[in-house]
Amino acid sequence: MKKFFLLPAVLCAISLLATPETFRPKIQIAKVDNFDLANGIDNPAWKNAPAYELMTLVRSPQDMYRRPQEPATVQYLYDDQYLYIRTELIDSDIMTQGTQNGSHLYRDGDLVEIFIKPANAHYYWEIYGAPNQLNTRFYFNARGSVGLPSSFRHVDVGIKVFSRIDGTFNDPSDRDRSYIVLIAIPTAELNRPHQTGDHPAGTVPFAPGEDWRIQTARYNYSRYLDDLELSSFPQTYGGYHSLEYFAEIELIK
């Protein structure tokens, strides 16, 4: 009898996991003039840019709509040279053991990740910004090829990372407060030719009127958390490579 009464609940949970609600918000990204990279974290244009809240990675029904213990927000701007991503992160233990650009920095400590792709092409990027200003750029010609050695070749394409830490970096003896990461992705990288057969011109321009997708994700390690905390905007089901949950981009001139 117990098995009989439990079965509907089990089937409901399986159904929810198998067909989770798709979160695909549309975000508007404003164009900015005279953006000073050296002082980009404090650029006045951020005051008018919407801030989007990162939510817990969905791995069970209880994770739906759940906020992480240590919240974070992300904002976006762009100009002719860069796409700018500014993330503010509450963090009790700001740390990383990463020491060089181009490595798998999510294994090393705290990290902000940017996933970006054209909506109607298979190729996409995974770009990292660490609190100690390290960066990594991975390029995938399709989700189906992720994991091949060729998909994890870092190339220096001029990505810039800036950070500001409110706490003591890499010191677990006290409690930290927060940090800010600014990642600047060159539009020249997003616009370079991609020999994938996805687009007649070989590339999809990163420009107003074009259909692009984006996700910002976080790895949060801390001695004050019970477990590694994963969160993203938009909220994502299963893993950060779930492309169907990426947000729509509308670039505003």
C-alpha positions in Angstrom: 0.0 0.0 0.0 2.8 2.4 0.8 4.3 1.9 -2.6 1.0 2.6 -4.2 0.4 5.9 -2.5 4.0 7.0 -3.1 4.0 6.2 -6.8 2.1 9.4 -7.9 4.5 11.6 -6.0 7.5 9.8 -7.4 6.1 10.1 -11.0 5.4 13.8 -10.5 9.0 14.4 -9.3 10.4 12.4 -12.3 8.2 14.4 -14.7 9.3 17.7 -13.2 13.0 16.7 -13.6 12.4 15.4 -17.1 10.6 18.5 -18.4 11.6 21.5 -16.2 10.2 24.9 -17.0 12.4 26.8 -19.4 13.6 30.1 -18.1 14.5 32.3 -21.1 14.2 35.9 -20.2 15.1 38.6 -22.7 17.7 41.1 -21.5 18.3 44.5 -23.0 22.0 45.6 -23.2 22.6 49.3 -23.6 25.4 50.8 -25.6 27.8 52.9 -23.7 30.2 55.7 -24.9 33.8 56.4 -23.6 34.0 53.4 -21.4 37.3 53.6 -19.4 38.4 50.0 -18.8 40.8 50.9 -16.0 37.9 52.4 -14.0 35.2 50.2 -15.6 33.9 48.8 -12.3 32.7 52.3 -11.3 31.5 53.5 -14.7 28.4 55.7 -14.1 26.5 53.8 -16.8 26.1 50.8 -14.4 23.7 52.8 -12.4 21.1 52.6 -15.2 21.9 49.0 -16.2 19.4 46.3 -14.9 20.9 43.9 -12.3 19.8 40.3 -12.7 19.9 37.9 -9.8 21.8 34.5 -10.0 19.7 31.5 -8.9 20.7 28.1 -7.7 21.5 25.5 -10.4 18.5 23.1 -10.6 19.5 19.5 -9.9 16.3 18.6 -8.0 12.7 19.9 -7.8 13.5 21.7 -4.6 16.0 23.9 -6.4 13.4 25.6 -8.6 13.3 29.4 -7.9 15.8 28.9 -5.0 18.3 31.6 -4.2 21.8 30.7 -3.2 23.0 31.2 0.3 25.4 33.8 -1.0 23.6 35.9 -3.6 25.1 37.6 -6.7 23.9 39.9 -9.5 25.0 40.5 -13.0 24.8 43.6 -15.3 25.7 44.1 -19.0 26.8 46.9 -21.2 28.5 47.0 -24.6 30.3 49.3 -27.1 32.0 48.8 -30.4 35.1 47.2 -28.8 33.8 45.1 -25.9 30.8 43.3 -24.3 31.1 44.2 -20.5 29.8 41.9 -17.8 29.9 43.2 -14.2 29.1 40.8 -11.4 28.7 41.6 -7.7 29.0 38.6 -5.5 28.5 38.1 -1.7 31.3 35.8 -0.6 32.4 34.7 2.9 35.7 33.2 1.7 37.1 34.7 -1.4 39.7 32.4 -2.8 41.3 30.6 -5.8 44.3 28.4 -6.2 44.4 29.3 -9.9 47.7 30.8 -11.0 47.6 31.1 -14.8 45.3 32.2 -17.6 43.9 29.5 -19.8 43.4 26.8 -17.1 40.2 25.1 -15.9 39.8 27.7 -13.2 36.4 26.3 -12.0 38.5 23.5 -10.4 40.7 26.1 -8.5 38.2 28.3 -6.6 35.8 31.1 -6.9 34.8 32.0 -10.5 32.5 33.8 -12.8 31.7 32.1 -16.1 30.2 33.6 -19.2 28.6 31.4 -21.9 27.6 33.2 -25.1 26.4 32.1 -28.5 24.4 33.0 -31.6 20.9 31.6 -31.2 20.8 29.9 -34.6 24.4 28.6 -34.7 26.0 25.7 -32.9 29.2 27.3 -31.8 29.6 29.1 -28.5 32.2 30.3 -25.9 32.9 29.6 -22.3 34.8 32.5 -20.7 36.1 32.8 -17.1 36.9 35.7 -14.8 38.5 35.0 -11.4 38.8 37.2 -8.4 42.6 37.4 -9.0 41.9 38.7 -12.5 42.8 35.5 -14.4 40.8 34.6 -17.5 40.2 31.6 -19.7 38.6 31.4 -23.2 37.3 28.1 -24.5 35.5 27.9 -27.8 33.3 25.0 -28.8 32.1 24.4 -32.4 29.0 22.6 -30.9 27.8 21.2 -27.6 28.2 17.8 -29.1 32.0 18.3 -29.2 32.4 19.6 -25.7 35.0 17.4 -23.9 37.3 16.8 -26.8 40.8 18.0 -26.2 40.4 20.6 -29.0 37.5 22.2 -27.2 39.6 23.1 -24.2 42.4 25.0 -26.0 42.7 28.5 -24.5 43.6 31.3 -26.9 44.5 34.8 -25.7 42.0 37.0 -27.6 42.3 40.1 -25.5 39.8 39.4 -22.8 40.2 41.7 -19.8 39.3 41.0 -16.2 39.2 43.5 -13.4 38.2 42.8 -9.8 37.7 44.5 -6.4 37.7 42.4 -3.2 36.1 43.4 0.1 37.9 41.0 2.4 41.2 39.2 2.6 41.9 37.2 -0.5 43.0 33.6 0.0 42.9 33.9 3.7 40.5 31.3 5.3 41.2 32.6 8.8 38.5 35.3 8.7 35.2 36.0 7.1 35.1 38.0 3.8 32.2 40.1 2.5 32.1 40.4 -1.3 33.9 41.0 -4.5 33.2 42.5 -7.9 34.4 41.1 -11.3 34.3 43.0 -14.5 34.9 40.9 -17.7 35.4 42.6 -21.0 35.0 40.3 -24.1 36.3 41.8 -27.4 33.5 42.1 -30.0 36.2 41.3 -32.5 36.3 37.8 -31.0 32.6 37.4 -31.2 32.6 38.7 -34.8 35.5 36.7 -36.2 34.8 34.1 -38.9 33.8 30.7 -37.7 34.1 27.9 -40.2 31.2 25.8 -39.0 28.8 25.9 -41.8 26.2 27.4 -39.5 25.9 30.7 -41.3 26.4 31.7 -45.0 28.9 34.4 -44.1 30.8 32.1 -41.7 29.8 34.2 -38.6 26.8 35.8 -36.9 27.6 39.5 -36.1 27.3 40.6 -32.5 25.2 43.6 -33.4 21.7 45.1 -32.9 19.1 43.1 -34.7 21.0 39.8 -34.4 19.8 36.9 -32.2 22.2 36.0 -29.4 22.1 34.1 -26.1 24.0 34.5 -22.9 24.4 33.0 -19.4 26.4 34.1 -16.4 27.3 31.4 -13.9 29.2 31.1 -10.7 31.4 28.7 -8.7 31.4 29.6 -5.1 33.8 27.8 -2.8 33.8 28.7 0.9 34.8 27.2 4.3 31.5 28.6 5.6 29.3 26.7 3.1 28.2 23.1 3.5 29.0 22.4 -0.2 30.2 24.1 -3.4 27.5 26.5 -4.4 26.5 26.8 -8.1 24.2 29.5 -9.4 23.5 31.3 -12.7 21.4 33.8 -14.5 19.1 32.6 -16.0 18.4 29.8 -13.6 19.6 26.6 -15.4 18.6 22.9 -15.2 21.2 20.1 -15.1 24.4 22.0 -15.9 25.9 25.2 -17.3 26.0 23.8 -20.8 22.2 23.6 -21.0 21.9 26.0 -23.9 18.2 26.0 -24.0 18.0 28.1 -20.8 20.3 30.9 -22.0 18.8 34.4 -22.0 17.9 36.3 -25.2 20.0 39.4 -25.9 18.6 42.6 -27.3 21.4 45.1 -28.0 20.2 48.7 -27.8 21.8 51.3 -29.9 
